[in-house]
Amino acid sequence: MPGRFTDRVAIITGGAGGLGLAIARALGDEGGAVAIWDTNAEAIEQGVLELTGAGLRTAGFSVDVRDRASVAQAAAQTVETLGIPTVLIAAAGGSLGTPRDIEDITEADLDLVIDVNIKGTYNCAAEVVPHMRDAGGGAIVTFSSIGGRSTSPVTGVPYAAAKAGILGLTRRLAREVGPDGIRVNAIAPGLFLTGRLQGMFDAMSDKDRNEVLDSIPLHRMPDLRECVDPVLFLAGPESSYITGAVLDVNGGRFMAG
């Protein structure tokens, strides 16, 4: 549906990473101006160059989503540079390289995962919602995970707790800001093979790869676009009467009752 984000400004946290940048590119291709928020200055620069080179209206800002002041500054810079944001894709998060097993997890690991995922999502929403109110509404898409919906063999307790917490944050925020015309929904992806995970999957034996695929009813790994499109759906006009929902994107590996 070309043009569905025309004249809209979108913020994408974690926007310089593989999935975040793919979302930014797709949203820009449909007319949106895109603010890339990330901590990796080099990746931000490369992402902005790539998108502007494709003729997309883009700006990048170095942001630590754990730091409310950093988020507030980036929000003000986004408004000044691109205009008032009416879309927030809160994709920053993940397990962040922390251990899986409880005996290996430190307090610092727990703080990092909780702070980036939950506190970071909250900080971004808290700073962007006033701008959306000024604009008369907007859409926020938060990132949960199959690991927050069911047990995961590859991520630890902090990640599971954080991604489950995102669902509670999403529902409560949706209730609070709904009267302002702001919708808040979560996406819960399964395993998407980007970067390091692709290498790990490729290095598996045929037997181990088949065990992974056998747990997925569609019996294949997804294309990156199969996560991007559901995000755009939740941010776009087709979901205009959907809020407080979670959209599972995992090939059927987890099916909600």
NORVENGI-V598152 format. One record per run of one state. SS is the DSSP state (A for helix, B for strand, O for the rest). FROM is the first residue (numbers start at 0). TO is the last residue. If there is no record, write none. Layout:
ss;from;to
SS;FROM;TO
SS;FROM;TO
This chain:
ss;from;to
O;0;7
B;8;12
O;13;16
A;17;28
O;29;31
B;32;37
O;38;39
A;40;52
O;53;56
B;57;61
O;62;66
A;67;80
O;81;83
B;84;89
O;90;100
A;101;103
O;104;105
A;106;134
O;135;136
B;137;142
O;143;144
A;145;147
O;148;155
A;156;179
O;180;180
B;181;188
O;189;194
A;195;202
O;203;204
A;205;213
O;214;223
A;224;234
O;235;235
A;236;238
O;239;244
B;245;248
O;249;256
